[in-house]
């Protein structure tokens, strides 16, 4: 058990003298070193148990996660109060709150920068990338139609595959004006962008499967595939035999003079191949597509 006189001496001088100086004097006074150390330890435990935890230090640690800047301020204030009041404990807690608050400020700042860059990236395609993709898609759609029609022509070797070629229709922004509507031209052919048959894009498939051949085979074997070519783009029946527009203003022999030596029947596919006629008319035994001769 620690001597009470020894503890009283230490308590009386600990506030005014360093611990090392007190220990040295006690050793010189023949006090055993072990007993001196035990006295200091006991007094230290007693002092610690009497101290109150700094509420401000605890609050600063909690605030460090929520409002880091405020956590720094509260941590500094708590640290100052603890240093000035020997009856308060929580110095390490206040220091931890300050350090943690500083780290959270850095983390939040980096997060804001990352989010800002992320949303800038999301907005950028709408302004710059999207038009580039659209501009690329226009020629890509045109090339795709040509490529697929050529492939269908290559495969055409029986009734099913021939009808696949003959009935395939594409919608393409041919003139790249951003709207799939109106007349367009490919070679000598004129057509509506809303309806472009493969037998126009590949006009002499294997030297056999042209518009006339396709008209006859579809009328005979696939009436449901003939109708999309026969109807205009609004799925309305041609109003009369001179209705070759198919939903857009195409030149025809009834209203237009020859253009560069070519008659309407040479460049208006619907008139050239008589797709203004119903499949009933086509199936008539003596049906003949009446058009101006190809020059």
Secondary structure, 3 states (H helix, E strand, C coil): CCCHHHHHHHHHHCCCCCHHHHHHHHHHCCCCHHHHHHHHHHHHHHHHHHCEECHHHHHHHHHHHHCHHHHHHHHHHHHHHHHHCCCEECHHHHHHHHHHHHHHHHHHHHHHHHHHHHHHHHHHHHHHHHHHHHHHHHHHHHHHHHHHHHHHHHHCCCHHHHHHHHHCEECCCCCCCCCCCCEEEECCEEEECCEEEHHHHCCCECCCECHHHHHHHHHHHCHHHHHHHHCCCCCCCCCCCCCCCCCCCCCCCCCCCCECCECHHHHEHHHHCCCCCCHHHHHCCCCCCCCCCCC
